[in-house]
């Protein structure tokens, strides 16, 4: 299966909400209004992963924060259709977020459930390190989260399939 990474558009929100319900049922999945707000914020970049048929099989978002002198980025979300797990889609989405953040430099942060071993391993493989624990971070489940940090990003080439 070939995967294309593309910018998220408003028409993608319905599918994102559907995937949120599948992926995060016990942790207050995002509603359409949350995605609309995220897409409207000028400092956010949201992308989608699409299969050969153009069907969205994943999505991700990053906030580009700080200023030119002190930039930083924060991963807001990465979600992959459960039917497509272990196909490398999460890796493609994360690498696209890293490339976007690298345009500005600075460290990158994220939170991840402490019981999400595959995601923690993916982030560690890409240079993230656990720097803290947030007790009861996810609601309403009360699950804990690790805060992870990747040191300052240097300019990375954008993959060919990522559109600006």
C-alpha positions as CSV (number, residue, x, y, z in Angstrom):
1,X,0.0,0.0,0.0
2,X,1.5,3.4,-1.1
3,X,0.7,6.2,1.3
4,X,0.5,9.9,0.4
5,X,1.0,12.6,3.1
6,X,-1.2,15.7,2.3
7,X,-2.3,18.8,4.2
8,X,-5.5,18.3,6.1
9,X,-8.5,20.2,4.8
10,X,-11.9,20.9,6.3
11,X,-13.5,18.1,4.3
12,X,-11.2,15.7,6.3
13,X,-12.7,16.5,9.7
14,X,-15.6,14.0,9.5
15,X,-13.2,11.1,9.0
16,X,-10.9,12.4,11.7
17,X,-13.8,12.4,14.2
18,X,-14.7,8.9,13.1
19,X,-11.1,7.8,13.7
20,X,-11.0,9.6,17.1
21,X,-14.0,7.6,18.2
22,X,-12.2,4.3,17.3
23,X,-8.8,5.2,18.7
24,X,-9.6,7.1,21.9
25,X,-13.1,6.1,23.1
26,X,-12.2,6.4,26.8
27,X,-10.3,9.6,26.6
28,X,-12.7,12.2,25.3
29,X,-12.1,11.9,21.6
30,X,-12.0,15.2,19.7
31,X,-15.2,16.5,18.1
32,X,-15.5,18.3,14.8
33,X,-15.3,21.7,16.5
34,X,-11.9,20.8,18.0
35,X,-10.5,19.9,14.6
36,X,-12.0,23.1,13.1
37,X,-10.3,25.2,15.8
38,X,-7.0,23.4,15.2
39,X,-7.1,23.9,11.5
40,X,-7.9,27.6,11.9
41,X,-5.0,28.3,14.2
42,X,-2.2,29.9,12.1
43,X,0.6,28.2,14.1
44,X,-0.7,24.7,13.6
45,X,0.0,22.3,10.8
46,X,-2.3,19.2,10.2
47,X,-1.7,16.5,7.7
48,X,-3.3,13.3,6.6
49,X,-2.1,9.9,5.3
50,X,-4.1,8.5,2.3
51,X,-4.0,5.1,0.7
52,X,-4.0,4.3,-3.0
53,X,-7.7,4.9,-3.1
54,X,-7.5,8.3,-1.5
55,X,-9.0,7.1,1.8
56,X,-7.7,8.8,4.9
57,X,-5.9,6.2,7.0
58,X,-4.2,8.6,9.4
59,X,-3.8,12.2,10.6
60,X,-1.4,14.2,12.7
61,X,-0.9,17.7,13.9
62,X,1.8,19.9,15.3
63,X,1.9,23.4,16.9
64,X,4.8,25.6,15.9
65,X,5.3,27.7,19.0
66,X,7.7,30.3,20.3
67,X,9.4,32.9,18.1
68,X,12.3,32.9,15.7
69,X,14.8,33.2,18.5
70,X,13.2,30.6,20.7
71,X,11.2,28.2,18.5
72,X,9.6,25.0,19.7
73,X,7.0,22.6,18.5
74,X,4.5,20.4,20.1
75,X,2.9,17.3,18.6
76,X,-0.9,17.6,19.2
77,X,-2.0,14.3,17.8
78,X,-1.2,11.3,15.7
79,X,-3.9,8.8,14.8
80,X,-3.8,5.8,12.5
81,X,-6.8,3.7,11.4
82,X,-6.7,0.6,13.6
83,X,-7.1,-1.5,10.4
84,X,-3.8,-0.1,9.2
85,X,-1.6,-0.4,12.3
86,X,1.9,-1.7,11.9
87,X,2.1,-0.5,8.3
88,X,4.5,2.4,8.9
89,X,1.8,5.1,8.7
90,X,2.5,6.5,12.1
91,X,6.2,6.7,11.2
92,X,5.4,8.6,8.0
93,X,3.2,11.0,9.9
94,X,5.7,11.6,12.6
95,X,8.5,12.2,10.1
96,X,6.4,14.7,8.3
97,X,5.7,16.6,11.5
98,X,9.4,16.5,12.4
99,X,10.3,17.9,8.9
100,X,7.7,20.7,9.3
101,X,9.1,21.6,12.7
102,X,12.7,21.5,11.5
103,X,12.0,24.4,9.2
104,X,12.0,26.6,12.3
105,X,14.3,24.6,14.6
106,X,14.0,24.2,18.3
107,X,13.0,21.3,20.5
108,X,9.8,19.3,20.1
109,X,7.5,18.1,22.9
110,X,4.6,15.6,23.1
111,X,2.5,13.7,25.6
112,X,1.8,10.0,25.3
113,X,-0.1,7.5,27.4
114,X,2.3,5.6,29.6
115,X,0.7,2.3,28.5
116,X,1.1,3.1,24.7
117,X,4.3,1.0,24.3
118,X,4.3,1.1,20.5
119,X,4.0,4.9,20.3
120,X,6.7,5.4,23.0
121,X,9.1,3.1,21.0
122,X,8.3,5.1,17.8
123,X,9.1,8.4,19.5
124,X,12.2,7.0,21.2
125,X,13.4,5.8,17.8
126,X,13.1,9.4,16.5
127,X,15.1,10.9,19.3
128,X,12.4,11.7,21.9
129,X,13.2,11.1,25.6
130,X,10.9,10.9,28.6
131,X,11.3,14.1,30.7
132,X,8.3,13.9,33.0
133,X,5.1,12.2,34.1
134,X,1.7,13.8,34.0
135,X,-0.6,11.9,36.4
136,X,-4.3,11.6,35.4
137,X,-3.5,13.5,32.1
138,X,-6.2,11.9,30.0
139,X,-9.8,12.4,30.8
140,X,-12.1,10.8,31.6
141,X,-10.0,7.6,31.9
142,X,-7.5,9.1,34.3
143,X,-4.6,7.5,32.3
144,X,-1.2,8.9,33.0
145,X,1.0,10.4,30.3
146,X,4.7,10.8,29.8
147,X,6.0,14.1,28.5
148,X,8.7,13.5,25.9
149,X,11.1,15.9,24.4
150,X,13.3,15.8,21.3
151,X,16.3,18.1,21.3
152,X,16.5,21.0,18.9
153,X,15.7,20.0,15.3
154,X,18.1,20.9,12.5
155,X,16.8,21.4,9.0
156,X,15.5,18.1,7.6
157,X,14.6,17.6,4.0
158,X,10.9,17.2,3.5
159,X,9.8,13.9,2.1
160,X,8.7,14.2,-1.6
161,X,5.2,13.2,-0.7
162,X,4.7,16.0,1.8
163,X,2.9,19.0,0.2
164,X,3.5,22.5,1.5
